[in-house]
């Protein structure tokens, strides 16, 4: 999946910007050419515990804001496995738009789901699509940012803040506020700084979805939430303190 160790060592010796561009290109090509059928595996294993945790987070967020039919844009939707889980697990319908860079995944999703929109684009093409996609309640990016170089990740967060009120990102968060850099052949991002630059406020963060899972998630907002308690009367984890 990743650059061979010898090639990675060469990339790490290059100027950071050039190294990031080359590594980002490699990851993008890998998904487009080598992993272009991974959406089938994801679709079959859609009940993964980590994905269930994310969908449950979406359910709690929507309930706390009073949204009955939230509008969700998923960046990195693959073949619609998370949408399948949402339709099964959420107690309410959603208006959904999925974006992915793999043509086969988009075609698969379009054949599986009615009443949903799917768009072919990567992070570099996404900004030009934002005006036509409209505004959303939630920008959801599950395990995608780790493939995007830091400078482009920042631009994508700016777009997320412009097109949605809330942003939910699942990623490798063990270096949440570390200097920009790379580790384990993936991109780690200084999210605290990137979110400030994008005009987003972090509301809730967990560094692990499930025990032993290196991926965590954070919820951020671009506008104040419309409610601060959950249906049982308890303070929402993303409410203002």
N, C-alpha and C positions, 0 to 999 in steps of 0.2 A: 504493500500500500504506500509506503513511504520511499523517499530517496534512499538509495543504498548508502551505507555508512561512509564509504570513501567519497562519494559525491557530496554528501552532506558536509563533510569536513571542508571540501573545496568551497561550497556555498558559504559556510560560516566565515571563511577568510576574505570573502568579497566585501566591498562596502555594503553597509546594512541595507540601504534602499535597493541596491541591485540584487542582493541575496534574497530579500523579501519577495521581489518581483519574480525571480526564478523559481523559488519554492512555491509561491502562489500559483504560478503557471503550471508547475508540475502537478499540484493537487487538483487544479481545475481539469487538466487533460486526463488525469487518472479517473475522475468521476465521469467524464464525457465518453471515454474510450474503453477503459478497463472495467469500471464498475457500473456500466450503463444498465445492467440488469439487476443491481442490488435492490431495487425497489420491490422486486418480487419477494425477496427474503424478508425485507422489512414488513411488507404487507402481511405475510404469513405469520410473522412473530409480533404482531401489532400490540399484543397484550403484555409486552415487556414491563416489569415493575417500575422502571424509571419513567417510561412513557405514561403509565398510569398516574404516577406522582405528578407529572406535569399537567395532565388533564384535570386531575383533582384540584390543582392550584388554579387552573382556569375557572373551574366551577366555583371555588370560594371567592375568587376575584370578582366574577360576574355577579354573584349573589350580594357581595358587599357594596357594589356600585349601583345595584338596582336594575341592571340591564336584563331585560327579558329575552331579547334576541341579539346578542352581541355580534358585532361585525369583526371578524378575525382575519387577518392576513398572515399566512404562514410562509415564511421565507425559508426554503429548503424543505418543501413538502414531500419530496420523493413521489411515491405512487399513491399518496393519500392515506397512508397507514394511520397517521394521527387523526385525520378526519374520521376515519372508520371508528377509532376509539372514542372520539368525541360524540359521535352519533349514538354509540352504544352506552357511554358512561355519563354523559351530561344530562341533567334533568330538564334541559331546555334546548331549543333549536339554535343554530348559529347561521349567520350569513358569512359565507366562507370564500376566500380567494387564496389559492395556493400558487407559489412561485418556485420554480426549480430550473437548474441549468441542464438537466438531462432530458433530451427529447423523448426517449422511450418511456421515462417515468411520467412525463406530462401526458403522453398519449394513453398510457395505462390508466392514469387517474381519470382522464376524461371518459374512458370507457366504463369505469366502475361507478362513477358518481353522477347523479343528476342534481340539478339545483345548486351546483358549485361551479366556480370559475377557476381555471388553471391557466397560468401564463409561463411561457418559456423565457427565462432570463437569468443571468448571473448577477453578482453584486455590482459589476461595472455597468451593466445595462439598466439595472433597476432604477437609478435616479431619473432617467428620462421617462420612465413609465409612471412615476408617482402621480403626476397631474391627471392622468387618465384613469388611474385605479380608484381614485376617490379617497375619502377619509374613513379610518377604521377606529374601532374602540381599542383593539389590541394588535400589536405587531409581535408575532411569535416566531422565534428562530431557534429550532431544536438541534443543537450539535453542529452548527454551520460555521460559526465565527472562527473556530479553531483552524479552518482551512483558508482563512482570509488574512493577508498581510496587515499589520497594524494600521498603516496609513489608510488603507481601504476600509478597514473595520470602522475607523472613526467616521468616514464619510457615510457608511451605511447606517450608523447610529444616528447621524444627523437626519438622514432620510426617514428613518423610523420615527424620530421625534416629530417630523413634519407631517407624516401620514397617519399617525395614531396617537391616541391619548395615553396609552400605556404600552410598555415594551417588556416582553418576557423573553429572556435569553437563557438557553441551556448551553453550557460550555465548560471547559476546563478552568476552574476558578482557584486552583491552589496558589496562584500568584496574583490574586485579585488586584492588588495595588502595586505590583512590582514594576520596575522599569520595563519598557518595551523590549522584547527579545524573544528568543525561541528556546524551546526545551523539548526533549523527547520527540524531535522531528515534527512538532506541530507548533503553531503560533500561540503563545501566551500573550494576553493583552492587559494593559494597565487600565482596567475598566473604570475605576473611580475617576481617573483623569479624563478618559474618553467620554464618560457620561456627563461630566461637568461641561466639557466643550460642546456637547450636543444639546445642552439645555435640559438634560434629564436628571431627575432626582431619584436616587436609589431608595426603595421602600422596604425591600425584604431580600435577603440573600441566604442561600444554603449552599455550602461548598460540596455537598454530596447528595445526590438524589436518593440513593439507597446505600446501606452499609457496603463498603468496598468499592463503590462506583466512583471513578475519578471525576465524573461530570457532576456539576452542581447547576444552580440556576439563580437568577436574580430578576426581580420585578422592579421596574422603574416607571416614573410617570412624567408626562410633559405638561399635564394640567392637574389641578387639585382633584382628588377623588370625590364622587358625589355621595358617598356614604362612608362611615367610619366604623360600622359594626357589622358583624356577621348575623345571619338570621336568628341565631340563638342568643343574641344580645351581647356577645363577647366582642371586645375590640378586634378589628381586622388587623392582621399582621402588617398591612401596608398603610394603616391609618396614621394620621398625624399624631404625634405624641405631644 
